[in-house]
Amino acid sequence: MENRIKSKISVTFYLKKMSHDDAVKKRAVYTTIAFSGTSAKMSTGMVCEDPKIQWRKGMFEGRKFTDENLELLSIRNKIEAFDTRFCKSANHIKDLYHGITLDDIPMTILEVFNESLEKKHTKVKSATIKCFKGSISIFKLWMKETQRPDFGVVQSHPNKITKRLIQQFYNWDLERVKESTANNHIFNLHHLYELFHNINVGDIDGLVPNPFKRIVELEDKQERVKKALERDLDWKWIEKIENLKYKLPEGVVINEIELWDKEWLLGKDRETKREVKEEKFRLLTLILAYTGLSFVDLGKADVLNIHRTITGPVLSGRRVKTKKIYTIPVTPKLDSLIKELGSLPWKPFVNDKNIKDYKRCQRSYVWFSRYLTIDLSEQIGFDEDITLTAHRFRHSFAMRMLNHYRFSLTNVARMLGDREDTVEENYANQDDDTIMKIFHEEMARFNKRQQEEDDDLESEVAV
């Protein structure tokens, strides 16, 4: 593609008063830089002693000012020689003249990504940085396969980044990966560009607005609620998991086994190890269904420690993701499952606040996911279109609390360690049947109170 320079740099010289005293004749020599609809003033450091005699048409007049005019021409030539493809504004050109290099200010989209990524390094987890880097790599791959240049981020750039180009990238990505993955790529790049834009929007003239914005249209609330209801597991599957029993070797007691204890593993045959692991995973699956804990919180060493309160036993802690406190009442059923499980089937990978071992977290999640999607699904005859995941059990817990037990959003949010609006958006509000049941119950209570008030009134009249 041929690069065309859409705007040239214009340099002119003028005189500026050096004193408010009109009797003072001498003037300072300034230059005006004009570029792409912007302008900037700059002092040359030179002085004209008598403008009427020594200055004409923007230059010094007379042979004795040859050196001065050569210096002015040198200034003009240096400024006009800048490559306008990498210039953002007249002020930017002025800065370049005074020694700011092209590397000091990002001028292309890849430079923007790299600068924003550097700013993010000290503020987010390493796993998040990997996600950002992965999205940048996909964008670079698209640029390479489609032979795209490194797009500029200012309006004057002949190959500036545009929303139409980003839409083309998104369509290309959709042909390669799942829609959710392509959406994540857009969201990550949007976040990096927005960080750069927010910092520089007031200082850089002609900065391109975020082209990643609104490429992915967010679902409206009704659509989110619909999908949330579709993710809910029928409780019959939980009952099938409860009825599923693995034949354990004689003398094996699950809650006495540290699954990753080298002494226990030593000398055990493969079948015994597999049966013990599956039983640990089965019990843990039921605990997820009865608590709504997220998988990452299962990386805490004390996550299943039961706290005895005045009103009853609870599981309590602070969620890794939201940092909000959760409080889950422990029923006799849940208490029995926790005692039967004993230790978790993996070593802790979370400290008091954050994930401390990402590799162990990922490895544990893969092991558990394989059990859910392959082994457990086959063993209980799971025939729904969507797969079993750890989060579906958290979702099912929330929906059961809302629709079966009819708890309020406030109570469910506290048990999940989430905000009420998050619970409403991600786990959906009560379904239609629950609303109707609540309606009839409330009406029955109202009619009962009304009847009691009428009976009291009749008694008073009779007396």
N, C-alpha and C positions, 0 to 999 in steps of 0.2 A: 504494500500500500504506500502510495507517495505521500510524504509529509509536506503539508502546505502551511506556511507561516501566515496565520490569519491576521496578525497585528504586528506592525513594526514599532521599533523604539524610536521616539523622537526626542532630540536633545536641543534645547535652545538656552541662550544666556541672556541675563538681564541684570540691571543694577538695582541695588537696594540701599535706602538711606541708612547711614550709620549713626545719625544724631538727629534729635528733634529740632536742633537749631538749624533754621533754613540757611543761615549764612555759611554753614559748612558745605563745601562743594563735593568733597570726595564721597564715593559710593563703593559699597562692597559688591563684588561680582558673584552672582548666584546662577545656578542652572536649574531649568525646569525639565524634569524627565516625564514624558507622557507615554503611556502604554496601556492598550486595551481598555480605554475609557477611564483610566486612573492617572493621577499625576502626583509628583513629589518634588519638593524644593530641596536644593542642596547647595551649601556654600562651597566655593572653589578655593577660598583662602586668599584670593587676589583682591586688589583695590585699584579703582580708577580715580585718579586725583582730580581730574577736571572733565566731567562727562561731556560737556558741550564741545570740547576740542578733541578729546582722546577716545570717544566712543561713537560707533556708528553701526547700525544694523546688527547689533548683537556681537560685535567684535571690537577690539582696540583699533584705533585709526592711527596710521603713521608707521614709518619704517623702524623707528626706535622701539616699537612694541612687538617686534617680530617674535621674540622669545615668549612673551605673554600669550600671543595668538597661537603659537605652536603648542603651548601648554593647554590652552582651551581646546584645540583640535585633538590633542591627545586624550583629554577627558571624554570628548564626544566619541572618538573612535573606540575607546575602551568600552564605553557603555553600549554603543550600538552594536558591538561585536558579540554581546551576550546572546546565547542561543535562546530564542524566545519560546521554544518548546518547553523549556524548563523554568520559565519565569512566571510568577504568579501575579505580580502587580508592579506598579512603578516604585512603591516603597520596597518591595522585595529586590528590585534591580538596584536601588540605592544601597541596600544592605550588602548586596553582592559586591558592589564597587568598593565598599569600605572593608571588604575582607571576609565576609561570611561565605563559607564554601557551600556548594550545592548539597553536601551531605548534612549540613546543619539543619535544614528544614526539609521534611519529606515532600517530594514533588510527584511521586507516582504511587499507585495503589499498593504495590508490594512494599515500598518503603514505609508507607503508613502502617501496614500490618506489622512490620518488624518493630517499628517504634512503639506501637501500642502494646505489643507482646512484651517488650522490655519493661514497660510500666507495670504490666500485670504480674510479672515474675515474682515480685516481692509481696503481692497482695492475695494471691489465690493458691490453691493446692496444685501440686505437680500434675495430678490427673487432669485438672482443668486446662492447664497449659498444653498438655498432650492433645486434648480435644481441639483447642485453638490451632495448634500446629497442623493437626490432621486436616482441618478445614482449609487452611492456607495451602497445603500440599495439593488438595483436590482442585483448588482454584488455579494453581500453577499448572496442573496437568491439563486442565481445560484450555488454558492459554497456549500451551505447547501443542496440543492436538489440533486446535483450530487456528494456529499460527497468529495468535493475537499479540500485540505489543504490550509493554508495561504501561497501563493507562495512567494519564495524568489526572490530578485531583483539583485542577483549577480550570475555570471556564475558558481561558485563553489557550489551553493546550490543544494541539491539533488532533490528539488521540485521547481526549478526555473520557473518563469513566461516565457511563450513563445508565439509567434504569433499564433501558431496552437491552443493553449488553448483559446486565445482571440477570434479566429474565431469560436471555439465551443460555447463560450459564446454568440457571436453575433447571431449564427444560432438558439440557444435556445431562445434568446430574440425575434427573428423574429416570432417565433411560438406563442408568447404571445401578442405582441403589433404591432402597425402599423410600417411600415418600417421607417417613419420619426422619430418616437419615439425611435426606436432601434438605429437609427443613432445618435440621440442626446445623448443617453447614452454613446455611443462609443466616441463621440467628447468631452464630459465632462470628462470622465476618461482619455482620451488622454491628455487633457489640464493639469490635475492634475499631471499625471506622467511626462509630459514634463517639468513642473516647477521644480520637484525634480531632474530630469535628468540634466537639464541645470546648476543647482547649484552644483551638485556633480560629474559630469562626469570627471573632471580633478583631483579629490581628491580620488575617490574610484576606486580601480583596479577591472576590470572584471564586471563593471556595465552593466546590461542588457539594450540594446537599447529599445526605446519606443515600446512595443509590440502592442499598439493600433494604431500605425501609418499605414495608407493605408489599414486598415480593410474595411473601407467604401471608395470606389472609387468615387471621385467627378465627377459629370457630366461634359462633355465637353461643350464648349460654344454653339455649335449648338443645343444640347439637351436642354440646359437652355432656349435658344431663342424659341425653339419649344413649351416648356411648358409655357413660358411667353405668347406667342400668344394664347394658348389654354385657359388661365385664363382670357382673355379679355372679358368683358361683351358686348354683342350686345347692342347698344344704344337704341334699341326698348324697352328694359326693363326699362331704365331710363324714357322714355316717358310714359310707363304704370304706373310707380310710380307717375309721375307728374299728370296723369289723375285720379289717385286714390284719392277719397275724403271720409273722414269719416264724418258721421252725428254727429255733435257736439250738445250738449245741447244748448238751446236758451240762448243767452246772454253771452256765453263763448267766450272770445277772447284769443287765444293761447299765444300771446306775452305778455299778462298781467299776466300770471300765472307762479308762481314759483312752479314747480311740487312737490317739497318736502317741501313746506311751510306748516307747521302744521295747521295754521289758515285756509288755503284754503282746506286742506284735511279733516278737521273736519266737519262732517255732510254730506260729499259728498257720494253718493251711489257708489257701486262698478263699475257699468257700465259707469258712468260719468268719474271716474278716469281712467278706461281702455281706453276710447275713446280719452281723452286728452293726455294720455301717447303715444298712437299709432300715433296720429297726430304729436306730438313732434318728435317721432322717424322717421316718414316718412319725415318730413322736414329736419331732420338731415341727413338722408340717401341721399337726393338730394344735400345737402351742401357738403357731402363727394364726390359725383360724380362731382361736379363743382369746387372743390378745390384740391382734392387729399390729404387732410390732413389725417394723420395717427390717429388711435383711441386714442392713449395715449396723443396726443397733444390736444384732446378734453377735457382733464382734467384740462386745464389751464383756469383760470377765465376770461382772456382777449383774448382768442383765436379768437373770432369772432368780436373783436373791429376793426372797419374799420378806417384806417388811411388815411387822405386826403393829397395827395401829389400834386405837381404842375402839374404833367402829368395825375393824376387821382387817384381814391380810390384804396387801396390795403389792403390785410391781410398780415401782416408780423410778424415775430418772429423768435425764435431759436428752432429748433427741439429738443425734449427731447432725442431722441436716438442718433443722430449724432452731436448735438450741433451746426449744421450749420444753417445759416440764410436762411429762405425761404421768398419769395415775390410772392404773388398771386394776380394778377389784379382782381378787383371786377367788374364784368359785371352788367348791370341792372337786369338781371335775378337773379344772386347771391345776389345782394343787396336786392332784394325783398324777397328772401327766408330767409335771416338773420333777416330782420325786422319782418317777419311773425313768425319766431321761437321765438324770444325774448331770454329768458334765456335758458341755456342748461338743459336737463332733469335730471341732477345729480349735486351734489355739487362738487366743484373743488377738485381734488386729486393730483394736480401737483403744485409745487412751481416754482420759477424762473428757476430752473435748473433740478430738478429731481422729481420723484414720491415721494410724502410725505406720501401718505396713500395707501399702496398696497391692503389692503382689500377692500377699496371703489373702487379702480381701477378695481379689479377683479370682484367685484359684479356688477359694472356698465357694464362691458364688457359682462358678462353673460346675463344680462337683454337685452341688445341691440342685442346680437347674437341670443337669443331666438326669438326676434321679427323678425329678418331677415330670419332665417332658417325655422321658423314655420308659423308665422302670415303673414308676407309680401309675402313670397314665394307662399303661398296658394292663397292669395288675388289677385296677378297679374298672377297666373297660370304659375309660373316659372317651366320649365320642363327640364332644363339642368342637366347633370349628376353631376356636381359639385355644392356645396352649396354656398349660398350667404354669404359673410363675409364682414366685414368693409374694409379689405385690398383689396378685389376685386374692390371696388369702387375707391380706390387710384390707383390701377393698370389701371383701365379703363380710369381714368382721364389722366394718363401718356400716354397711347396708343392713346387716342383721340387727345391729343396735338401733338403727333408725326405723326400720320397717317391722321387725318382729317384736322387739321389746319397746319400740316407740320412745326411745330416749330423745331428748332435745339435741339440737345442733351444738349447743354449748357443752353438754356433757360428753358427747361423742368427740368433739374437738379436743377436750381435755384428756380423754383417754388416748387419743392418737398423737397428742403433742403437736397439734396444728391449730391454725386460726379458724374461726367459724366460716369465713368466706371461702377459705381454701377447701374445707370439708364440703361446703355446698357446691362449689364448682367442680371439684375433682371426684367426689364420691356421690354426688347428687343428693337432693333433698328426699323427703319421703315420697314413695310412689303413690299412685292414685288410690289403690286399695287401702293403704295405710291412712291416707287423708280421710277417706270415707269412714273407716273404723273409728278414727279419732273424733270425727264429726258426730257420729251416732252416740259414742260414749259421752261426749260433752253435752249433747242434747238430753241424754238420759239423766245425767247429773243435774242439769238445769231443771228439768221437769220434776225430778225428785225434790229438789230444794223448793220449787214453786208449790208443790203439793203440801210439803211440810209447813210452809208459811201460811197456806190457805187453811190447814187444819188448826194451826195455832190461832188464827183469826176467828174461826168458828167457835173455838173453845172460849175465847174472851167474850164473844157476843152472848154465848149461852150463860155465862156467869152473870 
